[in-house]
Amino acid sequence: MSDYKEEVTTTQSSGVNESGEKVQTRTNAVETSGSGDSKNTISNLVWYIFGVIAILLGIRFVMKLFGANVANGFVDFIYSVTGVLSAPFDTIFGVTKTQAGDTSSVFEPSIIVAVLVYALIAWGISKLVRINEK
């Protein structure tokens, strides 16, 4: 957990204003500072990396499902980056293809399995980092 430090400073002054009335002023200043711990930072980094992987695999899933043009640079980039991430899971299930004219739609359930496995890995690493946390 993060450590927070709060410091309250109170100043009080009294005097007489221009019309001769007695005046008293009280000022409270609150200063709060926080410092994060390294376990929280590492855990957040692990979940951030998982989020990037999940988003990329989700984009691949949608592009394959709608038969995106492989000749497009962006589509080729996504397929090449996520091909490495989905390769261990590609042969788990059969792939269903549908052809409609020049467009070939592919349903790859292995991508969903890949996202779930990467989520379990991220959860495990996050728990391992925080194992001795109170």
N, CA, C and O atoms as CSV, one atom per row, in Angstrom:
chain,resi,resn,atom,element,x,y,z
A,1,MET,N,N,0.835,-1.172,0.000
A,1,MET,CA,C,0.000,0.000,0.000
A,1,MET,C,C,0.883,1.238,0.000
A,1,MET,O,O,2.045,1.195,0.404
A,2,SER,N,N,0.325,2.309,-0.447
A,2,SER,CA,C,1.057,3.571,-0.478
A,2,SER,C,C,1.063,4.205,0.902
A,2,SER,O,O,0.101,4.086,1.660
A,3,ASP,N,N,2.149,4.871,1.212
A,3,ASP,CA,C,2.249,5.595,2.468
A,3,ASP,C,C,1.888,7.054,2.228
A,3,ASP,O,O,2.397,7.692,1.306
A,4,TYR,N,N,1.003,7.567,3.073
A,4,TYR,CA,C,0.608,8.965,2.965
A,4,TYR,C,C,0.979,9.680,4.248
A,4,TYR,O,O,0.842,9.139,5.345
A,5,LYS,N,N,1.449,10.902,4.090
A,5,LYS,CA,C,1.835,11.713,5.232
A,5,LYS,C,C,1.078,13.027,5.138
A,5,LYS,O,O,1.090,13.698,4.106
A,6,GLU,N,N,0.420,13.382,6.236
A,6,GLU,CA,C,-0.331,14.632,6.255
A,6,GLU,C,C,0.221,15.500,7.381
A,6,GLU,O,O,0.365,15.053,8.519
A,7,GLU,N,N,0.522,16.738,7.041
A,7,GLU,CA,C,1.070,17.674,8.014
A,7,GLU,C,C,0.166,18.902,8.064
A,7,GLU,O,O,-0.080,19.551,7.047
A,8,VAL,N,N,-0.325,19.209,9.269
A,8,VAL,CA,C,-1.213,20.358,9.453
A,8,VAL,C,C,-0.443,21.440,10.199
A,8,VAL,O,O,0.122,21.188,11.263
A,9,THR,N,N,-0.423,22.635,9.640
A,9,THR,CA,C,0.243,23.772,10.262
A,9,THR,C,C,-0.810,24.832,10.555
A,9,THR,O,O,-1.543,25.257,9.663
A,10,THR,N,N,-0.876,25.252,11.808
A,10,THR,CA,C,-1.844,26.277,12.211
A,10,THR,C,C,-1.092,27.514,12.678
A,10,THR,O,O,-0.205,27.436,13.528
A,11,THR,N,N,-1.458,28.648,12.114
A,11,THR,CA,C,-0.876,29.922,12.553
A,11,THR,C,C,-2.008,30.817,13.028
A,11,THR,O,O,-3.106,30.820,12.472
A,12,GLN,N,N,-1.713,31.562,14.055
A,12,GLN,CA,C,-2.728,32.449,14.608
A,12,GLN,C,C,-2.078,33.802,14.880
A,12,GLN,O,O,-0.993,33.889,15.455
A,13,SER,N,N,-2.768,34.848,14.454
A,13,SER,CA,C,-2.252,36.187,14.710
A,13,SER,C,C,-3.402,37.097,15.141
A,13,SER,O,O,-4.559,36.894,14.773
A,14,SER,N,N,-3.050,38.078,15.913
A,14,SER,CA,C,-4.077,39.037,16.345
A,14,SER,C,C,-3.480,40.440,16.265
A,14,SER,O,O,-2.263,40.623,16.299
A,15,GLY,N,N,-4.341,41.388,16.161
A,15,GLY,CA,C,-3.876,42.764,16.029
A,15,GLY,C,C,-5.049,43.714,15.974
A,15,GLY,O,O,-6.170,43.365,16.345
A,16,VAL,N,N,-4.780,44.916,15.507
A,16,VAL,CA,C,-5.787,45.963,15.407
A,16,VAL,C,C,-5.801,46.436,13.955
A,16,VAL,O,O,-4.750,46.699,13.369
A,17,ASN,N,N,-7.009,46.542,13.375
A,17,ASN,CA,C,-7.093,47.031,11.990
A,17,ASN,C,C,-7.134,48.548,11.956
A,17,ASN,O,O,-6.956,49.200,12.985
A,18,GLU,N,N,-7.370,49.123,10.759
A,18,GLU,CA,C,-7.325,50.578,10.573
A,18,GLU,C,C,-8.368,51.326,11.396
A,18,GLU,O,O,-8.137,52.466,11.798
A,19,SER,N,N,-9.515,50.694,11.649
A,19,SER,CA,C,-10.572,51.383,12.397
A,19,SER,C,C,-10.439,51.190,13.907
A,19,SER,O,O,-11.278,51.683,14.661
A,20,GLY,N,N,-9.416,50.493,14.357
A,20,GLY,CA,C,-9.177,50.332,15.788
A,20,GLY,C,C,-9.832,49.107,16.379
A,20,GLY,O,O,-9.770,48.918,17.594
A,21,GLU,N,N,-10.457,48.267,15.577
A,21,GLU,CA,C,-11.096,47.060,16.089
A,21,GLU,C,C,-10.058,45.956,16.256
A,21,GLU,O,O,-9.091,45.861,15.500
A,22,LYS,N,N,-10.287,45.133,17.264
A,22,LYS,CA,C,-9.384,44.015,17.500
A,22,LYS,C,C,-9.702,42.907,16.486
A,22,LYS,O,O,-10.860,42.525,16.312
A,23,VAL,N,N,-8.665,42.403,15.826
A,23,VAL,CA,C,-8.832,41.398,14.773
A,23,VAL,C,C,-7.977,40.185,15.119
A,23,VAL,O,O,-6.831,40.309,15.551
A,24,GLN,N,N,-8.569,39.008,14.914
A,24,GLN,CA,C,-7.834,37.775,15.139
A,24,GLN,C,C,-7.935,36.915,13.876
A,24,GLN,O,O,-9.026,36.724,13.338
A,25,THR,N,N,-6.817,36.410,13.415
A,25,THR,CA,C,-6.765,35.615,12.189
A,25,THR,C,C,-6.192,34.239,12.504
A,25,THR,O,O,-5.183,34.113,13.197
A,26,ARG,N,N,-6.845,33.226,11.989
A,26,ARG,CA,C,-6.349,31.861,12.166
A,26,ARG,C,C,-6.258,31.213,10.774
A,26,ARG,O,O,-7.202,31.276,9.987
A,27,THR,N,N,-5.128,30.603,10.494
A,27,THR,CA,C,-4.892,29.969,9.199
A,27,THR,C,C,-4.464,28.520,9.407
A,27,THR,O,O,-3.547,28.239,10.179
A,28,ASN,N,N,-5.121,27.623,8.728
A,28,ASN,CA,C,-4.737,26.207,8.745
A,28,ASN,C,C,-4.193,25.849,7.374
A,28,ASN,O,O,-4.843,26.100,6.359
A,29,ALA,N,N,-3.027,25.276,7.341
A,29,ALA,CA,C,-2.441,24.803,6.091
A,29,ALA,C,C,-2.237,23.296,6.201
A,29,ALA,O,O,-1.619,22.817,7.152
A,30,VAL,N,N,-2.747,22.561,5.243
A,30,VAL,CA,C,-2.617,21.106,5.241
A,30,VAL,C,C,-1.754,20.718,4.052
A,30,VAL,O,O,-2.045,21.074,2.910
A,31,GLU,N,N,-0.698,19.988,4.336
A,31,GLU,CA,C,0.195,19.518,3.281
A,31,GLU,C,C,0.168,17.996,3.293
A,31,GLU,O,O,0.459,17.371,4.313
A,32,THR,N,N,-0.181,17.407,2.163
A,32,THR,CA,C,-0.262,15.965,2.043
A,32,THR,C,C,0.754,15.495,1.023
A,32,THR,O,O,0.859,16.050,-0.070
A,33,SER,N,N,1.496,14.475,1.389
A,33,SER,CA,C,2.441,13.894,0.444
A,33,SER,C,C,2.270,12.384,0.461
A,33,SER,O,O,1.920,11.799,1.487
A,34,GLY,N,N,2.517,11.767,-0.667
A,34,GLY,CA,C,2.374,10.326,-0.769
A,34,GLY,C,C,3.567,9.713,-1.461
A,34,GLY,O,O,4.207,10.332,-2.311
A,35,SER,N,N,3.846,8.506,-1.085
A,35,SER,CA,C,4.914,7.780,-1.757
A,35,SER,C,C,4.417,6.374,-2.047
A,35,SER,O,O,3.904,5.700,-1.154
A,36,GLY,N,N,4.567,5.923,-3.301
A,36,GLY,CA,C,4.127,4.600,-3.682
A,36,GLY,C,C,5.186,3.560,-3.373
A,36,GLY,O,O,6.374,3.868,-3.284
A,37,ASP,N,N,4.744,2.340,-3.212
A,37,ASP,CA,C,5.708,1.282,-2.977
A,37,ASP,C,C,6.012,0.562,-4.284
A,37,ASP,O,O,5.237,0.631,-5.238
A,38,SER,N,N,7.131,-0.118,-4.315
A,38,SER,CA,C,7.581,-0.756,-5.547
A,38,SER,C,C,6.700,-1.942,-5.920
A,38,SER,O,O,6.555,-2.245,-7.104
A,39,LYS,N,N,6.107,-2.621,-4.937
A,39,LYS,CA,C,5.230,-3.757,-5.242
A,39,LYS,C,C,4.010,-3.302,-6.028
A,39,LYS,O,O,3.592,-3.960,-6.981
A,40,ASN,N,N,3.450,-2.188,-5.630
A,40,ASN,CA,C,2.282,-1.649,-6.322
A,40,ASN,C,C,2.657,-1.227,-7.745
A,40,ASN,O,O,1.892,-1.459,-8.681
A,41,THR,N,N,3.810,-0.619,-7.909
A,41,THR,CA,C,4.270,-0.181,-9.222
A,41,THR,C,C,4.495,-1.370,-10.142
A,41,THR,O,O,4.083,-1.336,-11.301
A,42,ILE,N,N,5.140,-2.419,-9.649
A,42,ILE,CA,C,5.389,-3.610,-10.464
A,42,ILE,C,C,4.082,-4.286,-10.840
A,42,ILE,O,O,3.907,-4.712,-11.981
A,43,SER,N,N,3.166,-4.386,-9.889
A,43,SER,CA,C,1.873,-5.002,-10.165
A,43,SER,C,C,1.106,-4.214,-11.225
A,43,SER,O,O,0.520,-4.801,-12.135
A,44,ASN,N,N,1.111,-2.896,-11.109
A,44,ASN,CA,C,0.441,-2.064,-12.114
A,44,ASN,C,C,1.089,-2.210,-13.476
A,44,ASN,O,O,0.388,-2.219,-14.488
A,45,LEU,N,N,2.407,-2.324,-13.531
A,45,LEU,CA,C,3.122,-2.514,-14.790
A,45,LEU,C,C,2.757,-3.844,-15.435
A,45,LEU,O,O,2.570,-3.915,-16.650
A,46,VAL,N,N,2.654,-4.897,-14.630
A,46,VAL,CA,C,2.258,-6.216,-15.151
A,46,VAL,C,C,0.864,-6.139,-15.759
A,46,VAL,O,O,0.643,-6.659,-16.853
A,47,TRP,N,N,-0.071,-5.507,-15.078
A,47,TRP,CA,C,-1.437,-5.387,-15.593
A,47,TRP,C,C,-1.504,-4.488,-16.825
A,47,TRP,O,O,-2.334,-4.708,-17.707
A,48,TYR,N,N,-0.637,-3.477,-16.891
A,48,TYR,CA,C,-0.585,-2.616,-18.064
A,48,TYR,C,C,-0.103,-3.408,-19.283
A,48,TYR,O,O,-0.678,-3.302,-20.367
A,49,ILE,N,N,0.945,-4.193,-19.099
A,49,ILE,CA,C,1.463,-5.016,-20.199
A,49,ILE,C,C,0.403,-6.016,-20.650
A,49,ILE,O,O,0.219,-6.228,-21.849
A,50,PHE,N,N,-0.295,-6.633,-19.694
A,50,PHE,CA,C,-1.374,-7.545,-20.065
A,50,PHE,C,C,-2.458,-6.813,-20.854
A,50,PHE,O,O,-2.987,-7.351,-21.827
A,51,GLY,N,N,-2.790,-5.598,-20.443
A,51,GLY,CA,C,-3.813,-4.823,-21.156
A,51,GLY,C,C,-3.420,-4.560,-22.596
A,51,GLY,O,O,-4.254,-4.662,-23.496
A,52,VAL,N,N,-2.156,-4.222,-22.824
A,52,VAL,CA,C,-1.684,-3.994,-24.197
A,52,VAL,C,C,-1.787,-5.285,-25.007
A,52,VAL,O,O,-2.241,-5.264,-26.151
A,53,ILE,N,N,-1.367,-6.409,-24.419
A,53,ILE,CA,C,-1.446,-7.697,-25.117
A,53,ILE,C,C,-2.894,-8.053,-25.427
A,53,ILE,O,O,-3.201,-8.493,-26.535
A,54,ALA,N,N,-3.784,-7.866,-24.456
A,54,ALA,CA,C,-5.196,-8.198,-24.654
A,54,ALA,C,C,-5.824,-7.331,-25.741
A,54,ALA,O,O,-6.612,-7.825,-26.548
A,55,ILE,N,N,-5.488,-6.058,-25.769
A,55,ILE,CA,C,-6.035,-5.168,-26.801
A,55,ILE,C,C,-5.534,-5.578,-28.185
A,55,ILE,O,O,-6.315,-5.638,-29.135
A,56,LEU,N,N,-4.240,-5.858,-28.300
A,56,LEU,CA,C,-3.693,-6.281,-29.592
A,56,LEU,C,C,-4.323,-7.587,-30.068
A,56,LEU,O,O,-4.669,-7.716,-31.242
A,57,LEU,N,N,-4.474,-8.550,-29.167
A,57,LEU,CA,C,-5.115,-9.815,-29.546
A,57,LEU,C,C,-6.590,-9.612,-29.883
A,57,LEU,O,O,-7.120,-10.280,-30.771
A,58,GLY,N,N,-7.249,-8.703,-29.188
A,58,GLY,CA,C,-8.647,-8.392,-29.504
A,58,GLY,C,C,-8.790,-7.772,-30.889
A,58,GLY,O,O,-9.726,-8.086,-31.624
A,59,ILE,N,N,-7.849,-6.883,-31.243
A,59,ILE,CA,C,-7.860,-6.291,-32.585
A,59,ILE,C,C,-7.636,-7.375,-33.632
A,59,ILE,O,O,-8.299,-7.382,-34.669
A,60,ARG,N,N,-6.699,-8.297,-33.366
A,60,ARG,CA,C,-6.445,-9.409,-34.292
A,60,ARG,C,C,-7.707,-10.252,-34.469
A,60,ARG,O,O,-8.058,-10.620,-35.589
A,61,PHE,N,N,-8.389,-10.557,-33.360
A,61,PHE,CA,C,-9.597,-11.376,-33.414
A,61,PHE,C,C,-10.657,-10.728,-34.305
A,61,PHE,O,O,-11.258,-11.390,-35.150
A,62,VAL,N,N,-10.875,-9.444,-34.109
A,62,VAL,CA,C,-11.893,-8.726,-34.895
A,62,VAL,C,C,-11.482,-8.641,-36.366
A,62,VAL,O,O,-12.314,-8.826,-37.254
A,63,MET,N,N,-10.211,-8.365,-36.624
A,63,MET,CA,C,-9.739,-8.272,-38.014
A,63,MET,C,C,-9.871,-9.610,-38.738
A,63,MET,O,O,-10.291,-9.649,-39.894
A,64,LYS,N,N,-9.521,-10.690,-38.075
A,64,LYS,CA,C,-9.662,-12.018,-38.680
A,64,LYS,C,C,-11.133,-12.345,-38.912
A,64,LYS,O,O,-11.500,-12.907,-39.944
A,65,LEU,N,N,-11.961,-11.991,-37.951
A,65,LEU,CA,C,-13.391,-12.290,-38.049
A,65,LEU,C,C,-14.051,-11.556,-39.209
A,65,LEU,O,O,-14.915,-12.114,-39.887
A,66,PHE,N,N,-13.654,-10.322,-39.438
A,66,PHE,CA,C,-14.242,-9.534,-40.524
A,66,PHE,C,C,-13.452,-9.623,-41.820
A,66,PHE,O,O,-13.787,-8.952,-42.796
A,67,GLY,N,N,-12.407,-10.444,-41.840
A,67,GLY,CA,C,-11.653,-10.664,-43.077
A,67,GLY,C,C,-10.886,-9.441,-43.538
A,67,GLY,O,O,-11.011,-9.036,-44.694
A,68,ALA,N,N,-10.105,-8.851,-42.669
A,68,ALA,CA,C,-9.335,-7.655,-43.014
A,68,ALA,C,C,-8.328,-7.970,-44.122
A,68,ALA,O,O,-7.848,-9.097,-44.240
A,69,ASN,N,N,-8.021,-6.960,-44.926
A,69,ASN,CA,C,-7.116,-7.094,-46.064
A,69,ASN,C,C,-5.676,-7.230,-45.567
A,69,ASN,O,O,-5.144,-6.314,-44.939
A,70,VAL,N,N,-5.052,-8.364,-45.846
A,70,VAL,CA,C,-3.694,-8.640,-45.379
A,70,VAL,C,C,-2.672,-7.746,-46.069
A,70,VAL,O,O,-1.581,-7.530,-45.542
A,71,ALA,N,N,-3.014,-7.231,-47.235
A,71,ALA,CA,C,-2.098,-6.356,-47.967
A,71,ALA,C,C,-1.983,-4.971,-47.320
A,71,ALA,O,O,-1.053,-4.225,-47.629
A,72,ASN,N,N,-2.915,-4.619,-46.428
A,72,ASN,CA,C,-2.867,-3.341,-45.715
A,72,ASN,C,C,-1.736,-3.366,-44.705
A,72,ASN,O,O,-1.543,-4.373,-44.023
A,73,GLY,N,N,-0.982,-2.278,-44.593
A,73,GLY,CA,C,0.165,-2.207,-43.701
A,73,GLY,C,C,-0.185,-2.375,-42.234
A,73,GLY,O,O,0.513,-3.077,-41.502
A,74,PHE,N,N,-1.271,-1.730,-41.797
A,74,PHE,CA,C,-1.674,-1.824,-40.391
A,74,PHE,C,C,-2.101,-3.244,-40.042
A,74,PHE,O,O,-1.729,-3.774,-38.995
A,75,VAL,N,N,-2.876,-3.849,-40.920
A,75,VAL,CA,C,-3.331,-5.223,-40.690
A,75,VAL,C,C,-2.133,-6.165,-40.643
A,75,VAL,O,O,-2.062,-7.040,-39.780
A,76,ASP,N,N,-1.199,-5.990,-41.563
A,76,ASP,CA,C,0.003,-6.821,-41.583
A,76,ASP,C,C,0.817,-6.638,-40.305
A,76,ASP,O,O,1.339,-7.609,-39.758
A,77,PHE,N,N,0.927,-5.395,-39.824
A,77,PHE,CA,C,1.647,-5.118,-38.578
A,77,PHE,C,C,0.990,-5.827,-37.394
A,77,PHE,O,O,1.674,-6.479,-36.605
A,78,ILE,N,N,-0.330,-5.702,-37.266
A,78,ILE,CA,C,-1.052,-6.344,-36.155
A,78,ILE,C,C,-0.893,-7.858,-36.229
A,78,ILE,O,O,-0.652,-8.504,-35.209
A,79,TYR,N,N,-1.027,-8.432,-37.425
A,79,TYR,CA,C,-0.893,-9.887,-37.570
A,79,TYR,C,C,0.517,-10.357,-37.225
A,79,TYR,O,O,0.683,-11.415,-36.617
A,80,SER,N,N,1.530,-9.586,-37.605
A,80,SER,CA,C,2.902,-10.024,-37.328
A,80,SER,C,C,3.237,-9.899,-35.838
A,80,SER,O,O,3.919,-10.764,-35.288
A,81,VAL,N,N,2.768,-8.839,-35.181
A,81,VAL,CA,C,3.032,-8.671,-33.746
A,81,VAL,C,C,2.266,-9.699,-32.927
A,81,VAL,O,O,2.824,-10.317,-32.020
A,82,THR,N,N,1.004,-9.878,-33.241
A,82,THR,CA,C,0.180,-10.794,-32.446
A,82,THR,C,C,0.373,-12.250,-32.846
A,82,THR,O,O,-0.030,-13.152,-32.111
A,83,GLY,N,N,0.978,-12.489,-33.995
A,83,GLY,CA,C,1.251,-13.871,-34.396
A,83,GLY,C,C,2.167,-14.563,-33.404
A,83,GLY,O,O,2.013,-15.753,-33.128
A,84,VAL,N,N,3.115,-13.818,-32.873
A,84,VAL,CA,C,4.030,-14.355,-31.868
A,84,VAL,C,C,3.269,-14.662,-30.573
A,84,VAL,O,O,3.537,-15.666,-29.914
A,85,LEU,N,N,2.322,-13.796,-30.216
A,85,LEU,CA,C,1.575,-13.968,-28.971
A,85,LEU,C,C,0.550,-15.096,-29.049
A,85,LEU,O,O,0.265,-15.748,-28.044
A,86,SER,N,N,-0.002,-15.325,-30.238
A,86,SER,CA,C,-1.037,-16.350,-30.371
A,86,SER,C,C,-0.492,-17.689,-30.857
A,86,SER,O,O,-1.225,-18.678,-30.853
A,87,ALA,N,N,0.766,-17.749,-31.273
A,87,ALA,CA,C,1.343,-18.975,-31.839
A,87,ALA,C,C,1.234,-20.194,-30.917
A,87,ALA,O,O,0.907,-21.275,-31.407
A,88,PRO,N,N,1.488,-20.079,-29.616
A,88,PRO,CA,C,1.395,-21.281,-28.773
A,88,PRO,C,C,-0.015,-21.856,-28.669
A,88,PRO,O,O,-0.183,-22.998,-28.243
A,89,PHE,N,N,-1.022,-21.086,-29.051
A,89,PHE,CA,C,-2.407,-21.505,-28.887
A,89,PHE,C,C,-3.102,-21.808,-30.216
A,89,PHE,O,O,-4.265,-22.210,-30.219
A,90,ASP,N,N,-2.416,-21.625,-31.334
A,90,ASP,CA,C,-3.049,-21.732,-32.654
A,90,ASP,C,C,-3.591,-23.115,-32.973
A,90,ASP,O,O,-4.564,-23.222,-33.720
A,91,THR,N,N,-3.011,-24.163,-32.445
A,91,THR,CA,C,-3.453,-25.519,-32.804
A,91,THR,C,C,-4.373,-26.151,-31.768
A,91,THR,O,O,-4.651,-27.348,-31.841
A,92,ILE,N,N,-4.847,-25.369,-30.807
A,92,ILE,CA,C,-5.759,-25.917,-29.793
A,92,ILE,C,C,-7.090,-26.302,-30.422
A,92,ILE,O,O,-7.598,-27.398,-30.181
A,93,PHE,N,N,-7.650,-25.423,-31.215
A,93,PHE,CA,C,-8.947,-25.651,-31.859
A,93,PHE,C,C,-8.789,-25.605,-33.366
A,93,PHE,O,O,-7.803,-25.090,-33.893
A,94,GLY,N,N,-9.773,-26.150,-34.041
A,94,GLY,CA,C,-9.814,-25.989,-35.483
A,94,GLY,C,C,-10.251,-24.572,-35.813
A,94,GLY,O,O,-10.936,-23.919,-35.025
A,95,VAL,N,N,-9.848,-24.109,-36.980
A,95,VAL,CA,C,-10.180,-22.758,-37.408
A,95,VAL,C,C,-11.336,-22.846,-38.394
A,95,VAL,O,O,-11.302,-23.647,-39.327
A,96,THR,N,N,-12.357,-22.024,-38.188
A,96,THR,CA,C,-13.514,-21.991,-39.081
A,96,THR,C,C,-13.344,-20.841,-40.054
A,96,THR,O,O,-13.188,-19.689,-39.649
A,97,LYS,N,N,-13.374,-21.164,-41.359
A,97,LYS,CA,C,-13.236,-20.137,-42.394
A,97,LYS,C,C,-14.523,-20.046,-43.192
A,97,LYS,O,O,-15.188,-21.047,-43.462
A,98,THR,N,N,-14.854,-18.819,-43.560
A,98,THR,CA,C,-15.999,-18.556,-44.419
A,98,THR,C,C,-15.524,-17.669,-45.553
A,98,THR,O,O,-14.875,-16.651,-45.314
A,99,GLN,N,N,-15.836,-18.040,-46.772
A,99,GLN,CA,C,-15.423,-17.279,-47.950
A,99,GLN,C,C,-16.647,-16.592,-48.542
A,99,GLN,O,O,-17.659,-17.239,-48.809
A,100,ALA,N,N,-16.554,-15.287,-48.745
A,100,ALA,CA,C,-17.613,-14.517,-49.390
A,100,ALA,C,C,-16.947,-13.591,-50.401
A,100,ALA,O,O,-16.508,-12.496,-50.052
A,101,GLY,N,N,-16.874,-14.028,-51.640
A,101,GLY,CA,C,-16.193,-13.245,-52.669
A,101,GLY,C,C,-14.702,-13.272,-52.427
A,101,GLY,O,O,-14.106,-14.345,-52.323
A,102,ASP,N,N,-14.094,-12.107,-52.337
A,102,ASP,CA,C,-12.660,-12.005,-52.081
A,102,ASP,C,C,-12.332,-11.993,-50.586
A,102,ASP,O,O,-11.165,-12.104,-50.209
A,103,THR,N,N,-13.350,-11.858,-49.735
A,103,THR,CA,C,-13.134,-11.731,-48.298
A,103,THR,C,C,-13.224,-13.096,-47.627
A,103,THR,O,O,-14.180,-13.843,-47.835
A,104,SER,N,N,-12.217,-13.408,-46.823
A,104,SER,CA,C,-12.184,-14.668,-46.093
A,104,SER,C,C,-12.275,-14.366,-44.604
A,104,SER,O,O,-11.356,-13.787,-44.025
A,105,SER,N,N,-13.381,-14.760,-43.987
A,105,SER,CA,C,-13.595,-14.530,-42.566
A,105,SER,C,C,-13.108,-15.746,-41.786
A,105,SER,O,O,-13.417,-16.885,-42.136
A,106,VAL,N,N,-12.345,-15.493,-40.725
A,106,VAL,CA,C,-11.772,-16.579,-39.935
A,106,VAL,C,C,-12.158,-16.396,-38.472
A,106,VAL,O,O,-11.962,-15.327,-37.894
A,107,PHE,N,N,-12.709,-17.455,-37.883
A,107,PHE,CA,C,-13.017,-17.438,-36.448
A,107,PHE,C,C,-11.948,-18.252,-35.738
A,107,PHE,O,O,-11.837,-19.459,-35.948
A,108,GLU,N,N,-11.147,-17.576,-34.883
A,108,GLU,CA,C,-10.061,-18.225,-34.159
A,108,GLU,C,C,-10.337,-18.209,-32.652
A,108,GLU,O,O,-10.006,-17.233,-31.978
A,109,PRO,N,N,-10.934,-19.271,-32.120
A,109,PRO,CA,C,-11.170,-19.305,-30.674
A,109,PRO,C,C,-9.879,-19.385,-29.869
A,109,PRO,O,O,-9.878,-19.117,-28.667
A,110,SER,N,N,-8.792,-19.748,-30.519
A,110,SER,CA,C,-7.507,-19.829,-29.818
A,110,SER,C,C,-7.051,-18.452,-29.317
A,110,SER,O,O,-6.305,-18.369,-28.342
A,111,ILE,N,N,-7.490,-17.387,-29.967
A,111,ILE,CA,C,-7.133,-16.036,-29.512
A,111,ILE,C,C,-7.797,-15.744,-28.173
A,111,ILE,O,O,-7.196,-15.113,-27.304
A,112,ILE,N,N,-9.034,-16.201,-28.004
A,112,ILE,CA,C,-9.731,-16.009,-26.732
A,112,ILE,C,C,-9.019,-16.784,-25.624
A,112,ILE,O,O,-8.862,-16.286,-24.509
A,113,VAL,N,N,-8.590,-18.006,-25.942
A,113,VAL,CA,C,-7.841,-18.809,-24.978
A,113,VAL,C,C,-6.526,-18.105,-24.621
A,113,VAL,O,O,-6.129,-18.085,-23.456
A,114,ALA,N,N,-5.857,-17.533,-25.615
A,114,ALA,CA,C,-4.595,-16.824,-25.373
A,114,ALA,C,C,-4.802,-15.663,-24.405
A,114,ALA,O,O,-4.004,-15.480,-23.486
A,115,VAL,N,N,-5.852,-14.883,-24.597
A,115,VAL,CA,C,-6.132,-13.753,-23.698
A,115,VAL,C,C,-6.383,-14.260,-22.280
A,115,VAL,O,O,-5.894,-13.669,-21.318
A,116,LEU,N,N,-7.139,-15.347,-22.143
A,116,LEU,CA,C,-7.405,-15.898,-20.813
A,116,LEU,C,C,-6.127,-16.412,-20.142
A,116,LEU,O,O,-5.923,-16.197,-18.947
A,117,VAL,N,N,-5.272,-17.087,-20.905
A,117,VAL,CA,C,-4.022,-17.601,-20.341
A,117,VAL,C,C,-3.112,-16.442,-19.927
A,117,VAL,O,O,-2.507,-16.480,-18.856
A,118,TYR,N,N,-3.015,-15.411,-20.775
A,118,TYR,CA,C,-2.188,-14.256,-20.418
A,118,TYR,C,C,-2.751,-13.527,-19.198
A,118,TYR,O,O,-1.990,-12.977,-18.402
A,119,ALA,N,N,-4.069,-13.518,-19.048
A,119,ALA,CA,C,-4.679,-12.906,-17.860
A,119,ALA,C,C,-4.305,-13.701,-16.604
A,119,ALA,O,O,-3.993,-13.111,-15.570
A,120,LEU,N,N,-4.335,-15.025,-16.690
A,120,LEU,CA,C,-3.939,-15.853,-15.550
A,120,LEU,C,C,-2.462,-15.664,-15.211
A,120,LEU,O,O,-2.093,-15.635,-14.036
A,121,ILE,N,N,-1.627,-15.537,-16.220
A,121,ILE,CA,C,-0.202,-15.297,-15.981
A,121,ILE,C,C,0.001,-13.946,-15.298
A,121,ILE,O,O,0.774,-13.842,-14.346
A,122,ALA,N,N,-0.686,-12.917,-15.777
A,122,ALA,CA,C,-0.577,-11.581,-15.166
A,122,ALA,C,C,-1.061,-11.606,-13.725
A,122,ALA,O,O,-0.444,-11.003,-12.846
A,123,TRP,N,N,-2.170,-12.305,-13.484
A,123,TRP,CA,C,-2.694,-12.415,-12.121
A,123,TRP,C,C,-1.687,-13.121,-11.221
A,123,TRP,O,O,-1.449,-12.688,-10.094
A,124,GLY,N,N,-1.094,-14.208,-11.717
A,124,GLY,CA,C,-0.118,-14.959,-10.936
A,124,GLY,C,C,1.117,-14.138,-10.610
A,124,GLY,O,O,1.599,-14.168,-9.478
A,125,ILE,N,N,1.636,-13.405,-11.588
A,125,ILE,CA,C,2.810,-12.561,-11.346
A,125,ILE,C,C,2.466,-11.463,-10.342
A,125,ILE,O,O,3.256,-11.171,-9.444
A,126,SER,N,N,1.300,-10.860,-10.493
A,126,SER,CA,C,0.878,-9.800,-9.577
A,126,SER,C,C,0.748,-10.333,-8.151
A,126,SER,O,O,1.167,-9.667,-7.204
A,127,LYS,N,N,0.181,-11.506,-7.990
A,127,LYS,CA,C,0.052,-12.119,-6.658
A,127,LYS,C,C,1.411,-12.509,-6.097
A,127,LYS,O,O,1.645,-12.382,-4.896
A,128,LEU,N,N,2.308,-12.983,-6.955
A,128,LEU,CA,C,3.645,-13.355,-6.513
A,128,LEU,C,C,4.422,-12.145,-6.004
A,128,LEU,O,O,5.153,-12.236,-5.017
A,129,VAL,N,N,4.259,-11.014,-6.686
A,129,VAL,CA,C,4.936,-9.786,-6.261
A,129,VAL,C,C,4.400,-9.326,-4.903
A,129,VAL,O,O,5.156,-8.802,-4.085
A,130,ARG,N,N,3.121,-9.516,-4.662
A,130,ARG,CA,C,2.490,-9.033,-3.434
A,130,ARG,C,C,2.336,-10.125,-2.372
A,130,ARG,O,O,1.505,-9.991,-1.473
A,131,ILE,N,N,3.109,-11.185,-2.458
A,131,ILE,CA,C,2.907,-12.358,-1.597
A,131,ILE,C,C,3.047,-12.062,-0.106
A,131,ILE,O,O,2.320,-12.646,0.697
A,132,ASN,N,N,3.933,-11.197,0.277
A,132,ASN,CA,C,4.143,-10.910,1.707
A,132,ASN,C,C,3.502,-9.610,2.145
A,132,ASN,O,O,3.863,-9.080,3.195
A,133,GLU,N,N,2.569,-9.081,1.383
A,133,GLU,CA,C,1.923,-7.821,1.735
A,133,GLU,C,C,0.900,-8.051,2.822
A,133,GLU,O,O,0.184,-9.052,2.815
A,134,LYS,N,N,0.835,-7.134,3.745
A,134,LYS,CA,C,-0.118,-7.269,4.873
A,134,LYS,C,C,-1.478,-6.794,4.488
A,134,LYS,O,O,-2.399,-6.833,5.304
